[in-house]
């Protein structure tokens, strides 16, 4: 008996423990559940409209003079005078004497030629008098017939006249040589290089210095094939000139000069495969203004006014994905990728002429890899949407009903402009767009909250079929 008790007692205790555990587990309290909200992404967006967009082509180049050349003497001699402006960087006016060569040899030559001319002039006068006297003698002697040319001394007169003209030409040549001892500038300009100085002997054809014009400046600007399609280039006999704005930073301050495209070089550069156009800026050294002069060799940026694109969508460049897509926020507040046709783009904007519609809302927020149907909370043109929370179905019917009512309020149309547009469309007897219809049917199939008027419309549409 004692042995049986010793064996059965542990078994009974074990059975009691198991039974107690089952009772405790069966009567444990129900765990409290918290509602789970659908994940949404907050983005910035804008509603697009068609407009006209003036294209500005951005390029760059280096300033060069419109005219430049070398100072070359046409006579030889020693330099006896140098203008104070004949220094590197010095400015001068048109017809200003920059250098003067010793004129004494040329003054002597002029005096000699003038004397020779005077002698030739006197010889011609003498021959003229003799010819007149010969004609009178012929008449006084009463000779018949006409006198010969030799009798009237015509050959002698012609020789004397030729000698006079030759002497006159020598005077002009000597005067020209004398004038050339003063080396003058043919235009307003500046000195680029100085090769001679006072007292130096120079020969005909030697280079005295380099000068360039300062009344206008030119800039060679490269354009690629895409840019060429949006600018009107001046042609032969054409007066059309595209305006250009030249910008340069001097001392940390940005300065601007206005000019125009005056010509193109006509051939594509074989190395860069670009066409160079030439912009001209008038009075680049205008010291009367506060801006500094536009100097030769200075690097500048240029904006060329191009064509005006009509009825296009202009969006920030950052909103363009893979150079051909944008993300559009649809009426269900989900993202949809759309392929667009970009006709122009630069560092800040992209211009689109196909693939979008007026009133579309596009995402401005840079997103990583997203799929169509991603739910978002879009702040459109700075206006944030109302707070909206959508809950999935819970275990109880009452929670599901509360969630449906809450979602119905947020999507009924009073707070969502796109839903309001759809509701107006349905009330006016129209049909839902096919894409929106498929979305709503998918939400109903997934037991997600959908406004009652959407459900009724879909039911009537199905019954009518």
Secondary structure, 3 states (H helix, E strand, C coil): CHHHHHHHHHHHHHHHHHHHHHHHHHCCCCCCCCCCECCCEEEEEEECCCEEEEEEEEEEEEEEECCEEEEECCCCEEEEEECCCCCCCCEECCCCEEEEECCHHHHHHHHHHHHHHHHHHHHHHHHHHHHHHHHHHHHHCCCCCCCCCCCCCHHHHHHHHHHHHHHHHHHHHHHHHHHCCEEECCCCEEEEEECCCCCCEECCCCEEEEEEECCEEEEEEEECHHHHCCCCCCCCCCCCCCEEEEEEEECCEEEEEEEEEEEEEEEECCCCCCEEEEEEEECCCCCCCCCCCCCCCCEEEEEEEEEEEEEEEEEEHHHCECCCEEEEECCCCEEEEEECEEEEECCCEEEEEECCCCCCEEECCCCCCCCCCCEEEEEECCECCCCCCCECCCCCHHHHHHHHHHHHHHHCCCCCHHHHHHHHHHHCCCCCCHHHHHHHHHHHHCCCCCCHHHHHHHHHHHHHC
